[in-house]
Amino acid sequence: MKIPYTKDLKLILLTSAAQAGDAAKAREQGFSGYLTKPIRRGELLNCMAIVLGLKPDTEESQQVITKYTALLKQRLS
């Protein structure tokens, strides 16, 4: 359930209990990022930079940012 007055709030979900399809569910619930623990500092910083728009994005705005999409983006930069 999305809360209307938080629609512009950027949220990153951190979880240790990941299952297939959770990233898509997180996006549906309004999360901009989804990371599974353990999380390296660089992964978190990279995800935050993409989510906050500090790194130029391509198609990331249409999907939830995971450690894999953030790593791919970092390699392509």
Secondary structure, DSSP 8 states (H G I E B T S, - for coil): ---GGGTT---EEEESS--TTHHHHHHHTT-SEEEESS--HHHHHHHHHHHTTSS--SSGGGS-EEHHHHHHHHHH-
